[in-house]
Structures are given as structure tokens and as C-alpha cells.
Amino acid sequence: MKYDVKIEDLPPECKELADIIGLQSVLDLANYRGGESLYIPKSDKLTRAARDRQIRDEFNGTNHKELARRHNLSIVWIRNIVHPS
């Protein structure tokens, strides 16, 4: 049976999540992973591969310092991204 669930029907710990991602997404997540512990990584972990790809695309062979400033990383970190071991 399907119910007409509203955000105010949710337990307090789910209301904020529903405000952020939407009620239907919370209900879908509950159907998919309900009852399990769920780890959600920080956003920088989710965007790291895209950031590193962009840095490699912007790298011209000599602009380590510029990329470090632009992406708020150290020059060593930029070198690790553009010259992986």
C-alpha cells in the first residue's frame, strides 16, 4: 500500500535530509538501504577524481605553482596528481 507521506510525517532525524535532497529521495533511499548504517563521504572525496582530471587537463608542463594556487593545494600535491607514481 502506498501512503501520502509528508516531510512532517518523518522522524526528526530524517526531516533535515528531506529538506536537502527531497522527500522522494529520502523515501527511495529508505527503500533501497533502509535499516542499514550508511557512510556518506565528505564532498571533497566525491569530487576528487574530477578535480584531479581538471588539474591534469590544465597542466602545461611547467605551471605547478599556478595550479597549486588555483586549486588551493600544495605544489607537491599537484606534482603527485600530474606525475602519478
PDB file of N, CA, C and O in Angstrom:
ATOM      1  N   MET A   1       0.846  -1.173   0.000  1.00  0.00           N
ATOM      2  CA  MET A   1       0.000   0.000   0.000  1.00  0.00           C
ATOM      3  C   MET A   1       0.891   1.235   0.000  1.00  0.00           C
ATOM      4  O   MET A   1       1.898   1.282   0.706  1.00  0.00           O
ATOM      5  N   LYS A   2       0.524   2.213  -0.778  1.00  0.00           N
ATOM      6  CA  LYS A   2       1.273   3.461  -0.860  1.00  0.00           C
ATOM      7  C   LYS A   2       0.563   4.523  -0.017  1.00  0.00           C
ATOM      8  O   LYS A   2      -0.661   4.652  -0.055  1.00  0.00           O
ATOM      9  N   TYR A   3       1.361   5.281   0.747  1.00  0.00           N
ATOM     10  CA  TYR A   3       0.818   6.310   1.617  1.00  0.00           C
ATOM     11  C   TYR A   3       1.243   7.684   1.116  1.00  0.00           C
ATOM     12  O   TYR A   3       2.265   7.820   0.443  1.00  0.00           O
ATOM     13  N   ASP A   4       0.459   8.690   1.445  1.00  0.00           N
ATOM     14  CA  ASP A   4       0.769  10.073   1.089  1.00  0.00           C
ATOM     15  C   ASP A   4       1.633  10.668   2.199  1.00  0.00           C
ATOM     16  O   ASP A   4       1.142  11.372   3.081  1.00  0.00           O
ATOM     17  N   VAL A   5       2.937  10.366   2.136  1.00  0.00           N
ATOM     18  CA  VAL A   5       3.872  10.788   3.178  1.00  0.00           C
ATOM     19  C   VAL A   5       4.260  12.247   2.955  1.00  0.00           C
ATOM     20  O   VAL A   5       4.508  12.674   1.827  1.00  0.00           O
ATOM     21  N   LYS A   6       4.308  12.997   4.045  1.00  0.00           N
ATOM     22  CA  LYS A   6       4.741  14.386   4.015  1.00  0.00           C
ATOM     23  C   LYS A   6       5.990  14.507   4.901  1.00  0.00           C
ATOM     24  O   LYS A   6       6.222  13.675   5.779  1.00  0.00           O
ATOM     25  N   ILE A   7       6.786  15.549   4.659  1.00  0.00           N
ATOM     26  CA  ILE A   7       8.012  15.722   5.447  1.00  0.00           C
ATOM     27  C   ILE A   7       7.711  15.733   6.941  1.00  0.00           C
ATOM     28  O   ILE A   7       8.478  15.184   7.732  1.00  0.00           O
ATOM     29  N   GLU A   8       6.612  16.347   7.329  1.00  0.00           N
ATOM     30  CA  GLU A   8       6.282  16.414   8.767  1.00  0.00           C
ATOM     31  C   GLU A   8       5.963  15.036   9.357  1.00  0.00           C
ATOM     32  O   GLU A   8       5.959  14.879  10.578  1.00  0.00           O
ATOM     33  N   ASP A   9       5.697  14.037   8.507  1.00  0.00           N
ATOM     34  CA  ASP A   9       5.450  12.676   8.983  1.00  0.00           C
ATOM     35  C   ASP A   9       6.747  11.935   9.329  1.00  0.00           C
ATOM     36  O   ASP A   9       6.714  10.924  10.031  1.00  0.00           O
ATOM     37  N   LEU A  10       7.871  12.427   8.847  1.00  0.00           N
ATOM     38  CA  LEU A  10       9.145  11.740   9.035  1.00  0.00           C
ATOM     39  C   LEU A  10       9.659  11.886  10.458  1.00  0.00           C
ATOM     40  O   LEU A  10       9.308  12.837  11.156  1.00  0.00           O
ATOM     41  N   PRO A  11      10.497  10.938  10.890  1.00  0.00           N
ATOM     42  CA  PRO A  11      11.161  11.114  12.185  1.00  0.00           C
ATOM     43  C   PRO A  11      12.098  12.322  12.113  1.00  0.00           C
ATOM     44  O   PRO A  11      12.579  12.665  11.033  1.00  0.00           O
ATOM     45  N   PRO A  12      12.358  12.962  13.240  1.00  0.00           N
ATOM     46  CA  PRO A  12      13.168  14.192  13.242  1.00  0.00           C
ATOM     47  C   PRO A  12      14.507  14.045  12.526  1.00  0.00           C
ATOM     48  O   PRO A  12      14.933  14.967  11.832  1.00  0.00           O
ATOM     49  N   GLU A  13      15.176  12.908  12.681  1.00  0.00           N
ATOM     50  CA  GLU A  13      16.498  12.737  12.074  1.00  0.00           C
ATOM     51  C   GLU A  13      16.450  12.651  10.547  1.00  0.00           C
ATOM     52  O   GLU A  13      17.490  12.733   9.894  1.00  0.00           O
ATOM     53  N   CYS A  14      15.267  12.488   9.980  1.00  0.00           N
ATOM     54  CA  CYS A  14      15.127  12.402   8.520  1.00  0.00           C
ATOM     55  C   CYS A  14      14.590  13.686   7.892  1.00  0.00           C
ATOM     56  O   CYS A  14      14.699  13.872   6.679  1.00  0.00           O
ATOM     57  N   LYS A  15      14.023  14.557   8.687  1.00  0.00           N
ATOM     58  CA  LYS A  15      13.423  15.788   8.146  1.00  0.00           C
ATOM     59  C   LYS A  15      14.461  16.687   7.486  1.00  0.00           C
ATOM     60  O   LYS A  15      14.220  17.215   6.400  1.00  0.00           O
ATOM     61  N   GLU A  16      15.615  16.867   8.132  1.00  0.00           N
ATOM     62  CA  GLU A  16      16.649  17.724   7.551  1.00  0.00           C
ATOM     63  C   GLU A  16      17.138  17.148   6.228  1.00  0.00           C
ATOM     64  O   GLU A  16      17.336  17.884   5.261  1.00  0.00           O
ATOM     65  N   LEU A  17      17.330  15.855   6.186  1.00  0.00           N
ATOM     66  CA  LEU A  17      17.763  15.206   4.945  1.00  0.00           C
ATOM     67  C   LEU A  17      16.729  15.406   3.851  1.00  0.00           C
ATOM     68  O   LEU A  17      17.086  15.667   2.702  1.00  0.00           O
ATOM     69  N   ALA A  18      15.458  15.287   4.190  1.00  0.00           N
ATOM     70  CA  ALA A  18      14.393  15.504   3.213  1.00  0.00           C
ATOM     71  C   ALA A  18      14.379  16.949   2.718  1.00  0.00           C
ATOM     72  O   ALA A  18      14.101  17.204   1.546  1.00  0.00           O
ATOM     73  N   ASP A  19      14.676  17.886   3.604  1.00  0.00           N
ATOM     74  CA  ASP A  19      14.760  19.293   3.184  1.00  0.00           C
ATOM     75  C   ASP A  19      15.893  19.498   2.181  1.00  0.00           C
ATOM     76  O   ASP A  19      15.788  20.332   1.282  1.00  0.00           O
ATOM     77  N   ILE A  20      16.970  18.738   2.337  1.00  0.00           N
ATOM     78  CA  ILE A  20      18.146  18.904   1.482  1.00  0.00           C
ATOM     79  C   ILE A  20      17.993  18.163   0.157  1.00  0.00           C
ATOM     80  O   ILE A  20      18.224  18.741  -0.905  1.00  0.00           O
ATOM     81  N   ILE A  21      17.607  16.888   0.211  1.00  0.00           N
ATOM     82  CA  ILE A  21      17.580  16.076  -1.017  1.00  0.00           C
ATOM     83  C   ILE A  21      16.176  15.804  -1.546  1.00  0.00           C
ATOM     84  O   ILE A  21      16.014  15.268  -2.643  1.00  0.00           O
ATOM     85  N   GLY A  22      15.188  16.166  -0.785  1.00  0.00           N
ATOM     86  CA  GLY A  22      13.810  15.957  -1.227  1.00  0.00           C
ATOM     87  C   GLY A  22      13.186  14.733  -0.585  1.00  0.00           C
ATOM     88  O   GLY A  22      13.859  13.740  -0.308  1.00  0.00           O
ATOM     89  N   LEU A  23      11.906  14.824  -0.358  1.00  0.00           N
ATOM     90  CA  LEU A  23      11.162  13.753   0.299  1.00  0.00           C
ATOM     91  C   LEU A  23      11.241  12.447  -0.486  1.00  0.00           C
ATOM     92  O   LEU A  23      11.498  11.392   0.095  1.00  0.00           O
ATOM     93  N   GLN A  24      11.023  12.505  -1.791  1.00  0.00           N
ATOM     94  CA  GLN A  24      11.026  11.277  -2.578  1.00  0.00           C
ATOM     95  C   GLN A  24      12.382  10.590  -2.544  1.00  0.00           C
ATOM     96  O   GLN A  24      12.456   9.361  -2.523  1.00  0.00           O
ATOM     97  N   SER A  25      13.453  11.373  -2.538  1.00  0.00           N
ATOM     98  CA  SER A  25      14.793  10.786  -2.458  1.00  0.00           C
ATOM     99  C   SER A  25      15.013  10.087  -1.122  1.00  0.00           C
ATOM    100  O   SER A  25      15.637   9.027  -1.077  1.00  0.00           O
ATOM    101  N   VAL A  26      14.515  10.660  -0.040  1.00  0.00           N
ATOM    102  CA  VAL A  26      14.627  10.018   1.272  1.00  0.00           C
ATOM    103  C   VAL A  26      13.838   8.710   1.278  1.00  0.00           C
ATOM    104  O   VAL A  26      14.317   7.697   1.787  1.00  0.00           O
ATOM    105  N   LEU A  27      12.655   8.730   0.723  1.00  0.00           N
ATOM    106  CA  LEU A  27      11.851   7.511   0.672  1.00  0.00           C
ATOM    107  C   LEU A  27      12.521   6.445  -0.202  1.00  0.00           C
ATOM    108  O   LEU A  27      12.515   5.264   0.144  1.00  0.00           O
ATOM    109  N   ASP A  28      13.096   6.861  -1.332  1.00  0.00           N
ATOM    110  CA  ASP A  28      13.806   5.916  -2.207  1.00  0.00           C
ATOM    111  C   ASP A  28      15.016   5.333  -1.488  1.00  0.00           C
ATOM    112  O   ASP A  28      15.275   4.133  -1.574  1.00  0.00           O
ATOM    113  N   LEU A  29      15.754   6.179  -0.783  1.00  0.00           N
ATOM    114  CA  LEU A  29      16.918   5.721  -0.041  1.00  0.00           C
ATOM    115  C   LEU A  29      16.505   4.735   1.054  1.00  0.00           C
ATOM    116  O   LEU A  29      17.184   3.732   1.275  1.00  0.00           O
ATOM    117  N   ALA A  30      15.404   5.015   1.733  1.00  0.00           N
ATOM    118  CA  ALA A  30      14.909   4.116   2.766  1.00  0.00           C
ATOM    119  C   ALA A  30      14.503   2.769   2.168  1.00  0.00           C
ATOM    120  O   ALA A  30      14.738   1.725   2.776  1.00  0.00           O
ATOM    121  N   ASN A  31      13.900   2.788   0.993  1.00  0.00           N
ATOM    122  CA  ASN A  31      13.533   1.530   0.340  1.00  0.00           C
ATOM    123  C   ASN A  31      14.756   0.746  -0.098  1.00  0.00           C
ATOM    124  O   ASN A  31      14.756  -0.484  -0.057  1.00  0.00           O
ATOM    125  N   TYR A  32      15.795   1.449  -0.517  1.00  0.00           N
ATOM    126  CA  TYR A  32      16.998   0.809  -1.029  1.00  0.00           C
ATOM    127  C   TYR A  32      17.929   0.334   0.082  1.00  0.00           C
ATOM    128  O   TYR A  32      18.430  -0.790   0.033  1.00  0.00           O
ATOM    129  N   ARG A  33      18.166   1.196   1.098  1.00  0.00           N
ATOM    130  CA  ARG A  33      19.148   0.882   2.135  1.00  0.00           C
ATOM    131  C   ARG A  33      18.580   0.967   3.546  1.00  0.00           C
ATOM    132  O   ARG A  33      19.342   1.002   4.511  1.00  0.00           O
ATOM    133  N   GLY A  34      17.265   1.000   3.684  1.00  0.00           N
ATOM    134  CA  GLY A  34      16.633   1.151   4.991  1.00  0.00           C
ATOM    135  C   GLY A  34      17.090   0.108   5.995  1.00  0.00           C
ATOM    136  O   GLY A  34      17.187  -1.075   5.669  1.00  0.00           O
ATOM    137  N   GLY A  35      17.370   0.543   7.213  1.00  0.00           N
ATOM    138  CA  GLY A  35      17.781  -0.337   8.293  1.00  0.00           C
ATOM    139  C   GLY A  35      19.283  -0.565   8.353  1.00  0.00           C
ATOM    140  O   GLY A  35      19.772  -1.168   9.308  1.00  0.00           O
ATOM    141  N   GLU A  36      20.026  -0.098   7.357  1.00  0.00           N
ATOM    142  CA  GLU A  36      21.480  -0.263   7.327  1.00  0.00           C
ATOM    143  C   GLU A  36      22.159   1.015   7.801  1.00  0.00           C
ATOM    144  O   GLU A  36      21.587   2.104   7.739  1.00  0.00           O
ATOM    145  N   SER A  37      23.381   0.861   8.273  1.00  0.00           N
ATOM    146  CA  SER A  37      24.218   2.033   8.512  1.00  0.00           C
ATOM    147  C   SER A  37      24.749   2.473   7.165  1.00  0.00           C
ATOM    148  O   SER A  37      25.136   1.644   6.343  1.00  0.00           O
ATOM    149  N   LEU A  38      24.768   3.757   6.941  1.00  0.00           N
ATOM    150  CA  LEU A  38      25.182   4.281   5.651  1.00  0.00           C
ATOM    151  C   LEU A  38      26.245   5.340   5.864  1.00  0.00           C
ATOM    152  O   LEU A  38      26.008   6.339   6.543  1.00  0.00           O
ATOM    153  N   TYR A  39      27.424   5.121   5.282  1.00  0.00           N
ATOM    154  CA  TYR A  39      28.507   6.091   5.350  1.00  0.00           C
ATOM    155  C   TYR A  39      28.402   7.005   4.140  1.00  0.00           C
ATOM    156  O   TYR A  39      28.315   6.535   3.006  1.00  0.00           O
ATOM    157  N   ILE A  40      28.410   8.304   4.381  1.00  0.00           N
ATOM    158  CA  ILE A  40      28.397   9.272   3.287  1.00  0.00           C
ATOM    159  C   ILE A  40      29.712  10.037   3.367  1.00  0.00           C
ATOM    160  O   ILE A  40      29.953  10.761   4.332  1.00  0.00           O
ATOM    161  N   PRO A  41      30.569   9.878   2.351  1.00  0.00           N
ATOM    162  CA  PRO A  41      31.864  10.565   2.394  1.00  0.00           C
ATOM    163  C   PRO A  41      31.697  12.068   2.267  1.00  0.00           C
ATOM    164  O   PRO A  41      30.663  12.557   1.813  1.00  0.00           O
ATOM    165  N   LYS A  42      32.731  12.794   2.674  1.00  0.00           N
ATOM    166  CA  LYS A  42      32.729  14.245   2.514  1.00  0.00           C
ATOM    167  C   LYS A  42      32.729  14.580   1.028  1.00  0.00           C
ATOM    168  O   LYS A  42      33.167  13.784   0.198  1.00  0.00           O
ATOM    169  N   SER A  43      32.238  15.755   0.712  1.00  0.00           N
ATOM    170  CA  SER A  43      32.092  16.146  -0.694  1.00  0.00           C
ATOM    171  C   SER A  43      33.428  16.180  -1.430  1.00  0.00           C
ATOM    172  O   SER A  43      33.475  15.892  -2.626  1.00  0.00           O
ATOM    173  N   ASP A  44      34.526  16.530  -0.731  1.00  0.00           N
ATOM    174  CA  ASP A  44      35.814  16.571  -1.428  1.00  0.00           C
ATOM    175  C   ASP A  44      36.245  15.187  -1.903  1.00  0.00           C
ATOM    176  O   ASP A  44      36.942  15.073  -2.911  1.00  0.00           O
ATOM    177  N   LYS A  45      35.849  14.151  -1.205  1.00  0.00           N
ATOM    178  CA  LYS A  45      36.140  12.785  -1.637  1.00  0.00           C
ATOM    179  C   LYS A  45      35.354  12.456  -2.913  1.00  0.00           C
ATOM    180  O   LYS A  45      35.865  11.780  -3.806  1.00  0.00           O
ATOM    181  N   LEU A  46      34.123  12.933  -2.988  1.00  0.00           N
ATOM    182  CA  LEU A  46      33.279  12.666  -4.152  1.00  0.00           C
ATOM    183  C   LEU A  46      33.731  13.434  -5.385  1.00  0.00           C
ATOM    184  O   LEU A  46      33.507  12.991  -6.511  1.00  0.00           O
ATOM    185  N   THR A  47      34.365  14.583  -5.178  1.00  0.00           N
ATOM    186  CA  THR A  47      34.758  15.427  -6.310  1.00  0.00           C
ATOM    187  C   THR A  47      36.244  15.326  -6.649  1.00  0.00           C
ATOM    188  O   THR A  47      36.700  15.962  -7.599  1.00  0.00           O
ATOM    189  N   ARG A  48      37.000  14.544  -5.894  1.00  0.00           N
ATOM    190  CA  ARG A  48      38.452  14.481  -6.065  1.00  0.00           C
ATOM    191  C   ARG A  48      38.869  14.026  -7.464  1.00  0.00           C
ATOM    192  O   ARG A  48      39.760  14.631  -8.060  1.00  0.00           O
ATOM    193  N   ALA A  49      38.257  12.992  -7.990  1.00  0.00           N
ATOM    194  CA  ALA A  49      38.644  12.492  -9.319  1.00  0.00           C
ATOM    195  C   ALA A  49      38.412  13.553 -10.391  1.00  0.00           C
ATOM    196  O   ALA A  49      39.233  13.714 -11.294  1.00  0.00           O
ATOM    197  N   ALA A  50      37.304  14.273 -10.296  1.00  0.00           N
ATOM    198  CA  ALA A  50      37.026  15.341 -11.265  1.00  0.00           C
ATOM    199  C   ALA A  50      38.029  16.479 -11.108  1.00  0.00           C
ATOM    200  O   ALA A  50      38.497  17.035 -12.102  1.00  0.00           O
ATOM    201  N   ARG A  51      38.358  16.825  -9.874  1.00  0.00           N
ATOM    202  CA  ARG A  51      39.349  17.877  -9.627  1.00  0.00           C
ATOM    203  C   ARG A  51      40.700  17.484 -10.215  1.00  0.00           C
ATOM    204  O   ARG A  51      41.349  18.285 -10.886  1.00  0.00           O
ATOM    205  N   ASP A  52      41.117  16.245  -9.960  1.00  0.00           N
ATOM    206  CA  ASP A  52      42.418  15.794 -10.456  1.00  0.00           C
ATOM    207  C   ASP A  52      42.438  15.743 -11.981  1.00  0.00           C
ATOM    208  O   ASP A  52      43.450  16.085 -12.593  1.00  0.00           O
ATOM    209  N   ARG A  53      41.349  15.327 -12.595  1.00  0.00           N
ATOM    210  CA  ARG A  53      41.257  15.311 -14.060  1.00  0.00           C
ATOM    211  C   ARG A  53      41.378  16.729 -14.611  1.00  0.00           C
ATOM    212  O   ARG A  53      42.062  16.955 -15.609  1.00  0.00           O
ATOM    213  N   GLN A  54      40.712  17.680 -13.961  1.00  0.00           N
ATOM    214  CA  GLN A  54      40.787  19.076 -14.401  1.00  0.00           C
ATOM    215  C   GLN A  54      42.217  19.601 -14.265  1.00  0.00           C
ATOM    216  O   GLN A  54      42.715  20.292 -15.153  1.00  0.00           O
ATOM    217  N   ILE A  55      42.867  19.275 -13.167  1.00  0.00           N
ATOM    218  CA  ILE A  55      44.253  19.711 -12.969  1.00  0.00           C
ATOM    219  C   ILE A  55      45.149  19.125 -14.065  1.00  0.00           C
ATOM    220  O   ILE A  55      45.981  19.839 -14.626  1.00  0.00           O
ATOM    221  N   ARG A  56      44.990  17.846 -14.373  1.00  0.00           N
ATOM    222  CA  ARG A  56      45.791  17.240 -15.443  1.00  0.00           C
ATOM    223  C   ARG A  56      45.512  17.907 -16.785  1.00  0.00           C
ATOM    224  O   ARG A  56      46.425  18.097 -17.588  1.00  0.00           O
ATOM    225  N   ASP A  57      44.242  18.264 -17.031  1.00  0.00           N
ATOM    226  CA  ASP A  57      43.884  18.950 -18.277  1.00  0.00           C
ATOM    227  C   ASP A  57      44.505  20.348 -18.353  1.00  0.00           C
ATOM    228  O   ASP A  57      44.885  20.799 -19.433  1.00  0.00           O
ATOM    229  N   GLU A  58      44.610  21.032 -17.213  1.00  0.00           N
ATOM    230  CA  GLU A  58      45.150  22.393 -17.160  1.00  0.00           C
ATOM    231  C   GLU A  58      46.680  22.418 -17.128  1.00  0.00           C
ATOM    232  O   GLU A  58      47.291  23.463 -17.350  1.00  0.00           O
ATOM    233  N   PHE A  59      47.289  21.278 -16.854  1.00  0.00           N
ATOM    234  CA  PHE A  59      48.746  21.233 -16.702  1.00  0.00           C
ATOM    235  C   PHE A  59      49.429  21.401 -18.058  1.00  0.00           C
ATOM    236  O   PHE A  59      49.098  20.711 -19.022  1.00  0.00           O
ATOM    237  N   ASN A  60      50.391  22.333 -18.116  1.00  0.00           N
ATOM    238  CA  ASN A  60      51.092  22.588 -19.381  1.00  0.00           C
ATOM    239  C   ASN A  60      52.558  22.166 -19.334  1.00  0.00           C
ATOM    240  O   ASN A  60      53.320  22.445 -20.259  1.00  0.00           O
ATOM    241  N   GLY A  61      52.942  21.500 -18.265  1.00  0.00           N
ATOM    242  CA  GLY A  61      54.314  21.037 -18.133  1.00  0.00           C
ATOM    243  C   GLY A  61      55.141  21.856 -17.166  1.00  0.00           C
ATOM    244  O   GLY A  61      56.143  21.371 -16.641  1.00  0.00           O
ATOM    245  N   THR A  62      54.733  23.106 -16.922  1.00  0.00           N
ATOM    246  CA  THR A  62      55.525  23.988 -16.041  1.00  0.00           C
ATOM    247  C   THR A  62      54.696  24.777 -15.034  1.00  0.00           C
ATOM    248  O   THR A  62      55.266  25.507 -14.223  1.00  0.00           O
ATOM    249  N   ASN A  63      53.393  24.656 -15.057  1.00  0.00           N
ATOM    250  CA  ASN A  63      52.547  25.537 -14.244  1.00  0.00           C
ATOM    251  C   ASN A  63      52.126  24.924 -12.902  1.00  0.00           C
ATOM    252  O   ASN A  63      50.993  25.123 -12.464  1.00  0.00           O
ATOM    253  N   HIS A  64      53.012  24.194 -12.257  1.00  0.00           N
ATOM    254  CA  HIS A  64      52.720  23.578 -10.960  1.00  0.00           C
ATOM    255  C   HIS A  64      52.271  24.613  -9.923  1.00  0.00           C
ATOM    256  O   HIS A  64      51.277  24.413  -9.225  1.00  0.00           O
ATOM    257  N   LYS A  65      53.009  25.710  -9.832  1.00  0.00           N
ATOM    258  CA  LYS A  65      52.719  26.731  -8.813  1.00  0.00           C
ATOM    259  C   LYS A  65      51.360  27.388  -9.059  1.00  0.00           C
ATOM    260  O   LYS A  65      50.584  27.585  -8.124  1.00  0.00           O
ATOM    261  N   GLU A  66      51.082  27.720 -10.302  1.00  0.00           N
ATOM    262  CA  GLU A  66      49.797  28.336 -10.644  1.00  0.00           C
ATOM    263  C   GLU A  66      48.632  27.402 -10.303  1.00  0.00           C
ATOM    264  O   GLU A  66      47.625  27.833  -9.740  1.00  0.00           O
ATOM    265  N   LEU A  67      48.779  26.129 -10.647  1.00  0.00           N
ATOM    266  CA  LEU A  67      47.713  25.156 -10.348  1.00  0.00           C
ATOM    267  C   LEU A  67      47.544  24.981  -8.845  1.00  0.00           C
ATOM    268  O   LEU A  67      46.422  24.849  -8.356  1.00  0.00           O
ATOM    269  N   ALA A  68      48.647  24.980  -8.115  1.00  0.00           N
ATOM    270  CA  ALA A  68      48.572  24.852  -6.659  1.00  0.00           C
ATOM    271  C   ALA A  68      47.759  26.001  -6.064  1.00  0.00           C
ATOM    272  O   ALA A  68      46.906  25.787  -5.203  1.00  0.00           O
ATOM    273  N   ARG A  69      48.033  27.224  -6.533  1.00  0.00           N
ATOM    274  CA  ARG A  69      47.277  28.378  -6.034  1.00  0.00           C
ATOM    275  C   ARG A  69      45.801  28.288  -6.424  1.00  0.00           C
ATOM    276  O   ARG A  69      44.912  28.480  -5.594  1.00  0.00           O
ATOM    277  N   ARG A  70      45.561  27.995  -7.693  1.00  0.00           N
ATOM    278  CA  ARG A  70      44.192  27.973  -8.205  1.00  0.00           C
ATOM    279  C   ARG A  70      43.330  26.920  -7.496  1.00  0.00           C
ATOM    280  O   ARG A  70      42.142  27.144  -7.263  1.00  0.00           O
ATOM    281  N   HIS A  71      43.921  25.786  -7.159  1.00  0.00           N
ATOM    282  CA  HIS A  71      43.147  24.687  -6.578  1.00  0.00           C
ATOM    283  C   HIS A  71      43.367  24.536  -5.074  1.00  0.00           C
ATOM    284  O   HIS A  71      42.905  23.575  -4.459  1.00  0.00           O
ATOM    285  N   ASN A  72      44.084  25.506  -4.490  1.00  0.00           N
ATOM    286  CA  ASN A  72      44.320  25.507  -3.043  1.00  0.00           C
ATOM    287  C   ASN A  72      44.978  24.207  -2.572  1.00  0.00           C
ATOM    288  O   ASN A  72      44.563  23.601  -1.583  1.00  0.00           O
ATOM    289  N   LEU A  73      46.013  23.799  -3.308  1.00  0.00           N
ATOM    290  CA  LEU A  73      46.778  22.603  -2.975  1.00  0.00           C
ATOM    291  C   LEU A  73      48.254  22.965  -2.932  1.00  0.00           C
ATOM    292  O   LEU A  73      48.654  24.031  -3.401  1.00  0.00           O
ATOM    293  N   SER A  74      49.049  22.086  -2.374  1.00  0.00           N
ATOM    294  CA  SER A  74      50.492  22.314  -2.374  1.00  0.00           C
ATOM    295  C   SER A  74      51.076  21.937  -3.734  1.00  0.00           C
ATOM    296  O   SER A  74      50.470  21.189  -4.502  1.00  0.00           O
ATOM    297  N   ILE A  75      52.260  22.469  -4.014  1.00  0.00           N
ATOM    298  CA  ILE A  75      52.937  22.122  -5.258  1.00  0.00           C
ATOM    299  C   ILE A  75      53.256  20.626  -5.274  1.00  0.00           C
ATOM    300  O   ILE A  75      53.166  19.980  -6.318  1.00  0.00           O
ATOM    301  N   VAL A  76      53.627  20.085  -4.123  1.00  0.00           N
ATOM    302  CA  VAL A  76      53.907  18.648  -4.034  1.00  0.00           C
ATOM    303  C   VAL A  76      52.655  17.845  -4.414  1.00  0.00           C
ATOM    304  O   VAL A  76      52.744  16.849  -5.132  1.00  0.00           O
ATOM    305  N   TRP A  77      51.509  18.280  -3.935  1.00  0.00           N
ATOM    306  CA  TRP A  77      50.266  17.571  -4.242  1.00  0.00           C
ATOM    307  C   TRP A  77      49.964  17.654  -5.741  1.00  0.00           C
ATOM    308  O   TRP A  77      49.543  16.667  -6.344  1.00  0.00           O
ATOM    309  N   ILE A  78      50.178  18.822  -6.338  1.00  0.00           N
ATOM    310  CA  ILE A  78      49.987  18.980  -7.784  1.00  0.00           C
ATOM    311  C   ILE A  78      50.912  18.034  -8.530  1.00  0.00           C
ATOM    312  O   ILE A  78      50.492  17.372  -9.479  1.00  0.00           O
ATOM    313  N   ARG A  79      52.162  17.967  -8.107  1.00  0.00           N
ATOM    314  CA  ARG A  79      53.115  17.038  -8.753  1.00  0.00           C
ATOM    315  C   ARG A  79      52.633  15.596  -8.660  1.00  0.00           C
ATOM    316  O   ARG A  79      52.746  14.842  -9.626  1.00  0.00           O
ATOM    317  N   ASN A  80      52.098  15.207  -7.507  1.00  0.00           N
ATOM    318  CA  ASN A  80      51.574  13.848  -7.347  1.00  0.00           C
ATOM    319  C   ASN A  80      50.405  13.574  -8.276  1.00  0.00           C
ATOM    320  O   ASN A  80      50.226  12.447  -8.740  1.00  0.00           O
ATOM    321  N   ILE A  81      49.610  14.599  -8.550  1.00  0.00           N
ATOM    322  CA  ILE A  81      48.446  14.440  -9.435  1.00  0.00           C
ATOM    323  C   ILE A  81      48.889  14.339 -10.889  1.00  0.00           C
ATOM    324  O   ILE A  81      48.416  13.469 -11.620  1.00  0.00           O
ATOM    325  N   VAL A  82      49.784  15.211 -11.310  1.00  0.00           N
ATOM    326  CA  VAL A  82      50.157  15.247 -12.732  1.00  0.00           C
ATOM    327  C   VAL A  82      51.255  14.256 -13.094  1.00  0.00           C
ATOM    328  O   VAL A  82      51.441  13.926 -14.265  1.00  0.00           O
ATOM    329  N   HIS A  83      51.984  13.780 -12.081  1.00  0.00           N
ATOM    330  CA  HIS A  83      53.038  12.782 -12.307  1.00  0.00           C
ATOM    331  C   HIS A  83      52.814  11.607 -11.339  1.00  0.00           C
ATOM    332  O   HIS A  83      53.622  11.402 -10.434  1.00  0.00           O
ATOM    333  N   PRO A  84      51.724  10.830 -11.517  1.00  0.00           N
ATOM    334  CA  PRO A  84      51.461   9.741 -10.570  1.00  0.00           C
ATOM    335  C   PRO A  84      52.559   8.677 -10.632  1.00  0.00           C
ATOM    336  O   PRO A  84      53.168   8.456 -11.679  1.00  0.00           O
ATOM    337  N   SER A  85      52.792   8.042  -9.526  1.00  0.00           N
ATOM    338  CA  SER A  85      53.835   7.002  -9.455  1.00  0.00           C
ATOM    339  C   SER A  85      53.445   5.753 -10.198  1.00  0.00           C
ATOM    340  O   SER A  85      54.212   4.790 -10.233  1.00  0.00           O
TER     341      SER A  85
END
